[in-house]
Amino acid sequence: MTKRVTIKDLAERLQTTPSTVSRALRDKKGVGEPLRKKVKELAVKLGYQPNAVAAGLRKGRSNTIGVIVPRINRDFFSGVISGIEEVAFENHYNVIICQTHDKIDKERQYVETLLSARVDGILASLSIETNTCDHFRKVQYAGIPLIFFDRIPQDMQVNQVVIDDYDGAYRIVQHMIRQGYRRIVHFAGPEYLNIYRDRLNGYKDALKEHGITVDPDLIILNKLTLEEGQKSMGMLLRKKIRPDAVFSASDYAALGALLVLLEKGFRIPEQIGVAGFSNEKFTSYITPSLTTVDQHSREIGRHCTGMFLEEIRRNVPTPRKIVLSPELLIRESTSKKTT
């Protein structure tokens, strides 16, 4: 690896001091024109590049935003990141992306890493394992802007950007009931995370308001991966619990259920309807296409960076919460009849 050329290297070559070289490069007073010219010519020749991070830190800021996400290979999170980067780059900020793989230990480690890197702010979505947020309190204590999106803590007063998960779940279950489905299974995530708790409540309330009793045996807690969806669907069929629909809090678990049902010869949506949540790209490409909820991920990202900039520029200490409306996308997997 080629060694980075430093101001000290330039100074040694020119037999002068690093401070003199620094002043020459920045066209400051106290350096004669002949020496200034030699410094700049040598800097070009050796490929010297100023350390932007160090310069930023001398000014009290790094012009860098840290982003912590559970997984970057989910369309939802990649959409959020795109929205964050759009606004960040427009405002001359760099972005560092940290992926926890839904592990709380990695999340703790990345918080420490970003604090050590002196980022100007942290935007985060909790891992599926995170049921305590003491590590994020360090960010607050450091006086650094902290904005949560999607998966947010319940015991911290911080800026938040979310969609109305309850409404999204309620509307998708209501749609399924109107299609004639009555025995609807729910693949649920851990209730200590806001999104899964809200989606579960939306599911329950939609059933109750349409006169359908909530059956605890039809609420299946899993990790909401494709493999978990396959496992849960297989378990239900082996127990001969025959739901007529599945609503999953994740598109991936819904896909797992769909694959098992197709393999077993079920006709979808005629015999069993399947719906997910998040509008991952594959949901519109598979056959049958998957009914789901779009979370407007790019808008979430743009709002997150906007909140950060507002806090930096206006020093707004009062936490705010932005709630976006989800969009129900009705597709083949639940379209048994015209709504």
Phi, psi and chi 1 to 4 in degrees:
 res  aa     phi    psi   chi1   chi2   chi3   chi4
   1 MET       -  132.7 -177.0  179.4  -67.7      -
   2 THR   -69.8  131.5  -55.4      -      -      -
   3 LYS   -69.8  134.7  179.9  178.4  177.1  -68.7
   4 ARG   -68.3  131.5 -177.5 -172.5  179.9   96.2
   5 VAL   -76.5  130.5  177.3      -      -      -
   6 THR  -112.8  169.7   66.1      -      -      -
   7 ILE   -61.4  -34.8  -76.5  179.3      -      -
   8 LYS   -63.0  -39.4 -175.3  177.7  178.5 -178.1
   9 ASP   -61.8  -44.1  -65.1  -31.9      -      -
  10 LEU   -62.4  -42.0  -61.3  177.7      -      -
  11 ALA   -62.6  -42.6      -      -      -      -
  12 GLU   -64.8  -40.1  -71.7  177.0   -7.0      -
  13 ARG   -63.2  -36.5  -71.6  -74.8 -165.8  102.3
  14 LEU   -97.4    3.0  -64.4  168.9      -      -
  15 GLN    52.6   50.7  -64.4 -175.4  -30.2      -
  16 THR  -138.2 -169.8 -174.3      -      -      -
  17 THR   -97.7  152.5   64.8      -      -      -
  18 PRO   -57.4  -37.2  -28.0   37.3      -      -
  19 SER   -65.3  -35.2   60.7      -      -      -
  20 THR   -67.5  -44.0  -61.8      -      -      -
  21 VAL   -60.4  -43.4  170.3      -      -      -
  22 SER   -60.5  -44.5  177.9      -      -      -
  23 ARG   -65.2  -37.1  -71.3 -161.6  -56.2  -86.3
  24 ALA   -65.3  -43.1      -      -      -      -
  25 LEU   -65.9  -29.7  -69.7  170.6      -      -
  26 ARG   -98.7    9.3  -69.0  179.7  -67.4  144.9
  27 ASP    56.8   41.6  -69.4  -39.5      -      -
  28 LYS   -87.5  162.6  -63.4  -67.3 -175.6 -179.1
  29 LYS   -69.3  160.1  -66.3  179.8  179.7  179.5
  30 GLY    96.0    3.8      -      -      -      -
  31 VAL  -125.7  124.4 -178.8      -      -      -
  32 GLY   -66.8  155.5      -      -      -      -
  33 GLU   -61.6  -40.1 -174.8   56.6   33.9      -
  34 PRO   -59.1  -46.0  -25.9   36.8      -      -
  35 LEU   -68.7  -39.4 -180.0   55.4      -      -
  36 ARG   -57.7  -42.5 -171.2 -168.4  -48.8  -84.5
  37 LYS   -65.7  -42.3 -176.5  178.0  178.6 -179.0
  38 LYS   -62.8  -41.1  -74.1 -177.6 -179.9  179.2
  39 VAL   -62.0  -46.8  167.9      -      -      -
  40 LYS   -68.8  -37.1  -69.8 -175.0  176.2 -179.2
  41 GLU   -65.9  -41.3  -73.2  176.2  -10.8      -
  42 LEU   -67.9  -38.5 -176.5   61.1      -      -
  43 ALA   -60.5  -42.0      -      -      -      -
  44 VAL   -67.3  -43.5  171.1      -      -      -
  45 LYS   -61.9  -41.3  180.0 -179.7  177.1 -178.9
  46 LEU   -89.6   -4.6  -61.5 -177.4      -      -
  47 GLY    74.7   33.2      -      -      -      -
  48 TYR   -65.6  134.3  167.9   76.5      -      -
  49 GLN  -125.9  129.6  -67.7  -70.2  -28.3      -
  50 PRO   -65.0  147.1   23.0  -32.5      -      -
  51 ASN   -83.4   99.8 -171.0  -31.5      -      -
  52 ALA   -64.6  -36.7      -      -      -      -
  53 VAL   -65.1  -46.7  172.5      -      -      -
  54 ALA   -62.0  -40.3      -      -      -      -
  55 ALA   -62.9  -40.4      -      -      -      -
  56 GLY   -64.2  -41.8      -      -      -      -
  57 LEU   -64.5  -33.8  -67.4  177.1      -      -
  58 ARG   -64.2  -27.4  -75.3 -166.4  -66.0  -89.1
  59 LYS   -89.8   -0.1  -62.8  175.0 -176.9  176.4
  60 GLY    90.7   10.5      -      -      -      -
  61 ARG  -153.1  155.4   62.3 -164.2  -49.8  178.5
  62 SER  -107.1   -8.7   65.2      -      -      -
  63 ASN    53.9   39.3  -83.2   80.7      -      -
  64 THR  -134.5  137.5  -56.7      -      -      -
  65 ILE  -113.2  131.9  -57.1  169.8      -      -
  66 GLY   -93.1  136.7      -      -      -      -
  67 VAL  -124.8  126.0  179.0      -      -      -
  68 ILE  -114.8  120.3  -58.7  175.7      -      -
  69 VAL  -129.0  154.4  -65.0      -      -      -
  70 PRO   -64.7  -46.5  -24.9   36.1      -      -
  71 ARG  -151.1  133.9  -63.3 -179.8 -176.0  -84.9
  72 ILE   -88.9  -10.1   59.2  174.3      -      -
  73 ASN   -90.6   14.1   65.3  -14.5      -      -
  74 ARG   -99.6  134.0  -63.5  -68.1 -169.8  -95.6
  75 ASP   -59.4  -34.5  -70.4  -37.8      -      -
  76 PHE   -60.2  -51.0  169.2   73.8      -      -
  77 PHE   -71.0  -35.1  -70.6  113.5      -      -
  78 SER   -65.4  -33.8   64.6      -      -      -
  79 GLY   -66.8  -41.4      -      -      -      -
  80 VAL   -61.0  -46.0  173.1      -      -      -
  81 ILE   -60.4  -41.3  -69.7  168.4      -      -
  82 SER   -59.9  -43.7  -66.5      -      -      -
  83 GLY   -64.2  -40.3      -      -      -      -
  84 ILE   -61.5  -47.8  -71.5  170.3      -      -
  85 GLU   -65.5  -38.3  -71.6 -178.2  -31.5      -
  86 GLU   -54.8  -52.0  -76.9  174.9    9.9      -
  87 VAL   -73.0  -37.7  179.0      -      -      -
  88 ALA   -61.6  -49.1      -      -      -      -
  89 PHE   -66.7  -34.7  -66.1  163.5      -      -
  90 GLU   -60.4  -26.8  -73.3  168.9    4.9      -
  91 ASN  -110.7   20.5  -69.6  -86.6      -      -
  92 HIS    64.9   38.2  -48.4  -66.2      -      -
  93 TYR  -113.4  142.2  -83.0   87.2      -      -
  94 ASN   -91.2  161.2  -63.4  -49.7      -      -
  95 VAL  -128.6  130.6  177.1      -      -      -
  96 ILE  -107.2  123.7  -61.5  174.9      -      -
  97 ILE  -101.5  129.3  -49.3  -62.8      -      -
  98 CYS  -122.5  129.9  -57.9      -      -      -
  99 GLN  -112.5  120.3  178.8 -179.3 -156.0      -
 100 THR   -87.9  -14.1   66.1      -      -      -
 101 HIS    55.0   32.7  -68.0  -76.6      -      -
 102 ASP    62.6   30.2  -91.0  -38.0      -      -
 103 LYS  -113.3  126.6  -59.4  -65.3 -177.5 -176.6
 104 ILE   -67.1  -33.3 -171.5  171.7      -      -
 105 ASP   -63.0  -40.4  -71.4  -18.0      -      -
 106 LYS   -67.2  -37.7  -77.8 -166.7  171.7 -175.6
 107 GLU   -60.6  -45.3 -171.6  175.4   89.0      -
 108 ARG   -60.5  -44.0  -69.9 -168.3 -179.9  107.4
 109 GLN   -62.2  -41.7  179.2 -177.4  -24.3      -
 110 TYR   -69.2  -33.7  -79.2  131.7      -      -
 111 VAL   -59.7  -46.1  167.9      -      -      -
 112 GLU   -62.5  -42.2  -63.8  -68.3  -18.0      -
 113 THR   -62.2  -45.0  -61.4      -      -      -
 114 LEU   -68.8  -36.6  -67.6  174.8      -      -
 115 LEU   -64.7  -41.2  -73.2  173.9      -      -
 116 SER   -64.8  -31.7  -62.4      -      -      -
 117 ALA   -79.1   -2.3      -      -      -      -
 118 ARG    58.5   43.6  -56.7  -79.8  -66.1  -82.4
 119 VAL   -64.8  156.2  -64.9      -      -      -
 120 ASP   -82.5  -17.1  -67.4  -30.0      -      -
 121 GLY  -168.6  160.5      -      -      -      -
 122 ILE  -129.0  129.5  -66.2  178.1      -      -
 123 LEU  -113.3  128.4  -42.8  179.8      -      -
 124 ALA  -143.7  149.1      -      -      -      -
 125 SER  -125.5  129.2 -175.9      -      -      -
 126 LEU   -66.9  150.7  -59.5  177.0      -      -
 127 SER   -72.7  162.0   82.7      -      -      -
 128 ILE   -68.9  -16.4 -157.7  166.7      -      -
 129 GLU   -89.1   -9.1  -66.1 -176.9   -9.2      -
 130 THR   -81.2  105.9  -56.1      -      -      -
 131 ASN  -116.9    6.8   55.2    9.5      -      -
 132 THR  -145.6  143.9  178.3      -      -      -
 133 CYS  -121.8   30.5  -69.2      -      -      -
 134 ASP   -59.4  -33.2  -70.1  -14.3      -      -
 135 HIS   -66.6  -30.1   46.7  -60.1      -      -
 136 PHE   -77.1  -20.0  -79.6  107.9      -      -
 137 ARG   -64.2  -25.9  -64.8 -170.5 -169.2  -78.5
 138 LYS   -61.7  -34.1  -65.9 -179.6 -179.4 -179.9
 139 VAL   -66.2  -43.9 -178.3      -      -      -
 140 GLN   -62.1  -44.6  -71.8 -175.6  -52.7      -
 141 TYR   -62.4  -30.5  -61.9  153.1      -      -
 142 ALA   -77.8   -6.7      -      -      -      -
 143 GLY    74.8   23.2      -      -      -      -
 144 ILE   -97.3  134.6  -64.4  171.6      -      -
 145 PRO   -54.3  133.5  -27.5   35.8      -      -
 146 LEU  -131.3  120.0  175.4   62.1      -      -
 147 ILE  -125.0  128.6  -66.4   97.5      -      -
 148 PHE  -102.8  148.9  -76.5   97.0      -      -
 149 PHE  -138.0  152.7   59.8   91.0      -      -
 150 ASP    61.0  -87.8 -169.5   45.7      -      -
 151 ARG   -89.0  112.6  -54.9  177.1 -173.4  176.1
 152 ILE  -122.8  153.3   60.5  177.3      -      -
 153 PRO   -75.6  151.5   28.2  -33.6      -      -
 154 GLN   -95.6  -15.7  -59.0  -54.7  -61.2      -
 155 ASP  -114.9   23.6   57.3   -9.8      -      -
 156 MET  -131.1  137.8  -66.7  178.6   67.9      -
 157 GLN   -90.3   94.6  -64.9  -61.9  -49.8      -
 158 VAL  -141.2  164.6  -70.7      -      -      -
 159 ASN   -66.6  141.3  -76.8  -39.5      -      -
 160 GLN  -140.6  145.4  -55.8  169.8   -0.4      -
 161 VAL  -131.3  119.7 -176.5      -      -      -
 162 VAL  -141.0  171.6  -62.5      -      -      -
 163 ILE  -104.8  168.9   66.4  152.6      -      -
 164 ASP   -82.0   86.9 -169.4  -24.7      -      -
 165 ASP   -63.6  -36.3  -72.2  -79.3      -      -
 166 TYR   -60.0  -48.6  171.7   91.5      -      -
 167 ASP   -63.8  -40.9 -179.4   59.9      -      -
 168 GLY   -61.0  -44.7      -      -      -      -
 169 ALA   -67.8  -43.8      -      -      -      -
 170 TYR   -58.4  -46.2 -179.6   92.7      -      -
 171 ARG   -67.0  -36.7  -71.4  168.8   58.7 -164.6
 172 ILE   -72.1  -37.2 -151.8  165.6      -      -
 173 VAL   -71.7  -39.0  175.3      -      -      -
 174 GLN   -59.0  -43.5 -179.2 -177.2   61.8      -
 175 HIS   -59.3  -43.6  154.1   71.5      -      -
 176 MET   -64.8  -39.3  -62.8  175.2   92.4      -
 177 ILE   -63.9  -41.5  -66.2  169.1      -      -
 178 ARG   -65.9  -22.9  -72.6  173.8  174.5  170.9
 179 GLN   -80.4   -5.4  -69.8  -67.1  -57.5      -
 180 GLY   103.6    0.2      -      -      -      -
 181 TYR   -78.2  137.8  -59.6  111.5      -      -
 182 ARG  -126.0  -34.7  -55.9  -74.5  -66.1  179.2
 183 ARG  -103.6   83.7 -167.4  167.3  172.4   77.5
 184 ILE  -102.1  117.7  -55.7  171.9      -      -
 185 VAL   -78.7  145.4  164.7      -      -      -
 186 HIS  -120.8  121.4  178.9   47.7      -      -
 187 PHE   -85.6  112.3  -70.9  171.0      -      -
 188 ALA  -110.9  151.1      -      -      -      -
 189 GLY   -95.9  179.7      -      -      -      -
 190 PRO   -63.2  134.5   21.4  -31.7      -      -
 191 GLU   -71.9  -15.5  -75.0 -167.4   63.6      -
 192 TYR   -71.7  -13.0   55.1   76.7      -      -
 193 LEU   -96.5  130.5  -74.7  176.8      -      -
 194 ASN   -53.9  -42.8   60.5  -61.8      -      -
 195 ILE   -65.0  -39.9   60.3  171.9      -      -
 196 TYR   -76.7  -34.1  -58.1  125.7      -      -
 197 ARG   -64.5  -44.2 -177.9  173.1   60.3 -106.7
 198 ASP   -68.1  -38.7  -69.7  -14.7      -      -
 199 ARG   -67.5  -37.6  -68.3  171.6 -164.2  177.9
 200 LEU   -64.0  -44.3  174.7   60.8      -      -
 201 ASN   -64.9  -37.9  -71.6  -25.4      -      -
 202 GLY   -63.3  -40.8      -      -      -      -
 203 TYR   -60.7  -49.8  159.3   81.8      -      -
 204 LYS   -61.6  -46.7  -72.6  179.4  175.6  178.9
 205 ASP   -66.4  -35.5  -73.8   -8.4      -      -
 206 ALA   -63.3  -42.1      -      -      -      -
 207 LEU   -62.6  -50.3  -67.1  178.0      -      -
 208 LYS   -59.2  -43.8  -68.9  174.1 -175.2  175.2
 209 GLU   -71.9   -9.8  -68.5 -176.3   23.5      -
 210 HIS  -111.3   18.6  -72.1   80.2      -      -
 211 GLY    73.8   22.4      -      -      -      -
 212 ILE  -106.8  126.3  -58.5  173.5      -      -
 213 THR   -69.8  135.5  -58.4      -      -      -
 214 VAL   -76.0  120.2  175.8      -      -      -
 215 ASP  -102.4  112.6 -176.2  -11.3      -      -
 216 PRO   -56.7  -27.5  -22.9   33.3      -      -
 217 ASP   -69.2  -15.1  -70.8  -23.8      -      -
 218 LEU   -98.4    6.7  -63.0 -178.2      -      -
 219 ILE  -107.6  109.9  -61.3  172.6      -      -
 220 ILE  -110.7  114.9  -48.3  -62.0      -      -
 221 LEU   -83.1  125.5  179.4   66.2      -      -
 222 ASN  -151.7 -178.0   66.1   39.0      -      -
 223 LYS   -84.7    0.6  -65.2  179.5 -178.7  177.7
 224 LEU    62.8   33.5  -60.9  174.9      -      -
 225 THR   -99.8  169.9   61.2      -      -      -
 226 LEU   -58.0  -45.5 -176.2  148.7      -      -
 227 GLU   -63.2  -40.1  -65.5   77.2   14.7      -
 228 GLU   -67.3  -35.7  -75.1  -74.8  -45.1      -
 229 GLY   -63.7  -41.7      -      -      -      -
 230 GLN   -62.8  -44.9  -68.8  174.4  -51.9      -
 231 LYS   -62.4  -46.7  179.3  179.5  175.1 -177.6
 232 SER   -65.8  -40.3  -65.7      -      -      -
 233 MET   -66.7  -41.5 -164.9   69.8 -114.7      -
 234 GLY   -61.8  -40.1      -      -      -      -
 235 MET   -63.4  -43.0  176.3 -166.0   68.6      -
 236 LEU   -61.6  -42.7  -74.1  167.7      -      -
 237 LEU   -69.6  -35.6  -64.9  177.6      -      -
 238 ARG   -67.0  -31.6  -76.1 -166.5  -61.5  -86.4
 239 LYS   -81.5   -1.7  -73.3 -175.9  176.2 -179.4
 240 LYS    59.9   25.4  -59.7 -164.2 -175.7  -55.2
 241 ILE   -82.1  106.7  -61.8  175.4      -      -
 242 ARG  -102.1   88.3  -69.8  -58.5  173.5   89.3
 243 PRO   -69.0  158.2   28.1  -34.7      -      -
 244 ASP  -103.6    2.9   58.4   12.2      -      -
 245 ALA  -162.3  156.2      -      -      -      -
 246 VAL  -129.6  126.0  176.2      -      -      -
 247 PHE  -114.9  114.9  163.5   50.4      -      -
 248 SER  -103.6  141.6  170.9      -      -      -
 249 ALA   -74.7    2.3      -      -      -      -
 250 SER  -144.9  139.5  151.7      -      -      -
 251 ASP   -62.5  -34.5  -77.1  -23.6      -      -
 252 TYR   -67.9  -42.5  -79.7   89.5      -      -
 253 ALA   -67.3  -34.7      -      -      -      -
 254 ALA   -63.3  -40.7      -      -      -      -
 255 LEU   -62.6  -41.0  175.7   60.4      -      -
 256 GLY   -59.2  -44.5      -      -      -      -
 257 ALA   -63.0  -42.9      -      -      -      -
 258 LEU   -60.5  -43.6 -168.6   67.7      -      -
 259 LEU   -63.4  -41.7  -67.1  174.8      -      -
 260 VAL   -65.1  -44.9  169.1      -      -      -
 261 LEU   -62.8  -42.2  -68.9  168.6      -      -
 262 LEU   -65.4  -40.2  -69.2  171.9      -      -
 263 GLU   -62.0  -35.3 -177.6 -175.9   -9.9      -
 264 LYS   -83.7   -1.2  -62.2  -66.1 -176.7 -178.1
 265 GLY    88.5   14.5      -      -      -      -
 266 PHE   -74.3  143.8  -74.6   88.9      -      -
 267 ARG   -92.9  123.8  -72.4  178.9  -69.3  112.4
 268 ILE  -115.4  125.7  -60.6  168.9      -      -
 269 PRO   -97.5    4.0   36.3  -35.8      -      -
 270 GLU   -60.1  -46.8  -68.1   83.4    3.5      -
 271 GLN   -91.5  -41.7  -70.4  178.8  -64.5      -
 272 ILE  -140.8  132.4  -62.6 -176.4      -      -
 273 GLY   -95.1  150.5      -      -      -      -
 274 VAL  -136.1  134.0 -178.0      -      -      -
 275 ALA  -139.6  150.0      -      -      -      -
 276 GLY  -122.9 -157.2      -      -      -      -
 277 PHE  -155.0  124.9 -154.0  107.1      -      -
 278 SER   129.9  -22.0  -78.1      -      -      -
 279 ASN    60.9   51.1 -166.0   27.4      -      -
 280 GLU   -62.4  151.4  -64.4  -72.5  -30.4      -
 281 LYS   -57.1  -37.1  -78.3 -169.8  175.2   64.4
 282 PHE   -63.7  -21.0   69.9   80.0      -      -
 283 THR   -62.5  -27.1   58.4      -      -      -
 284 SER   -92.6   -9.6   62.9      -      -      -
 285 TYR   -97.9  -27.1  -60.0  147.3      -      -
 286 ILE   -75.1  166.5   58.9  175.8      -      -
 287 THR  -124.1  119.9  -58.9      -      -      -
 288 PRO   -73.6  151.8   29.4  -36.6      -      -
 289 SER   -64.3  150.2   55.4      -      -      -
 290 LEU   -98.7  125.7 -174.1   67.4      -      -
 291 THR   -65.1  137.3  -68.2      -      -      -
 292 THR  -158.8 -173.9 -173.0      -      -      -
 293 VAL  -124.3  126.7  172.8      -      -      -
 294 ASP   -86.4  133.3 -172.1   82.8      -      -
 295 GLN  -101.6    2.7  -63.0  177.4  -96.1      -
 296 HIS    54.0   54.7  -57.2  -60.3      -      -
 297 SER   -60.4  -41.4   56.5      -      -      -
 298 ARG   -62.7  -38.8 -169.0  178.5  -66.0  -95.6
 299 GLU   -65.7  -37.4  -76.9  -55.5  -57.7      -
 300 ILE   -58.2  -46.5  -71.2  176.5      -      -
 301 GLY   -62.1  -42.9      -      -      -      -
 302 ARG   -63.8  -41.2  -67.8 -176.5   64.8   85.7
 303 HIS   -64.9  -37.4  -81.0  -65.0      -      -
 304 CYS   -60.3  -50.0  -77.5      -      -      -
 305 THR   -66.1  -36.1  -48.4      -      -      -
 306 GLY   -61.3  -41.4      -      -      -      -
 307 MET   -62.3  -43.0  -88.4 -172.9  162.8      -
 308 PHE   -59.5  -48.3  159.2   76.0      -      -
 309 LEU   -62.7  -38.4  -67.3  170.0      -      -
 310 GLU   -63.1  -41.8 -172.8  174.3  -87.9      -
 311 GLU   -68.5  -39.2 -169.7  165.5  -16.8      -
 312 ILE   -65.6  -45.0  -75.5  -74.3      -      -
 313 ARG   -84.6  -33.5  -66.5  168.5  178.7  172.5
 314 ARG  -110.4   -4.1  -58.1  179.4 -172.1  175.4
 315 ASN    53.1   55.6 -166.9   25.3      -      -
 316 VAL   -91.6  105.6 -177.8      -      -      -
 317 PRO   -83.0  -22.0   30.5  -31.9      -      -
 318 THR   -74.4  120.8  -54.3      -      -      -
 319 PRO   -62.7  140.6  -21.5   32.8      -      -
 320 ARG  -122.1  159.2  -67.8 -167.2  -60.2  126.6
 321 LYS  -129.7  121.9 -175.7  174.0 -175.6  176.3
 322 ILE  -102.5  125.5  -66.0  175.6      -      -
 323 VAL  -117.2  116.9 -178.5      -      -      -
 324 LEU   -95.8  151.6  -56.8  178.4      -      -
 325 SER   -85.7  131.3  -64.8      -      -      -
 326 PRO   -77.1  166.7   30.8  -34.8      -      -
 327 GLU  -122.1  122.8  180.0 -178.0   -2.3      -
 328 LEU   -79.1  126.6  174.0   59.5      -      -
 329 LEU  -114.1  101.7  -59.1  175.0      -      -
 330 ILE   -85.9  123.4  -61.7  171.5      -      -
 331 ARG  -129.1 -167.6  -62.1 -165.7  178.3  118.2
 332 GLU   -62.2  -32.3  -63.8  168.3  -15.9      -
 333 SER   -66.8  -11.5   65.3      -      -      -
 334 THR  -131.8    4.0   59.9      -      -      -
 335 SER   -87.9   72.1  -62.5      -      -      -
 336 LYS   -76.2  -28.9 -168.8  158.8   56.3  171.2
 337 LYS  -153.4  168.0   61.0 -176.4 -179.8 -179.8
 338 THR   -69.7  128.7  -56.3      -      -      -
 339 THR   -68.0      -  -55.7      -      -      -
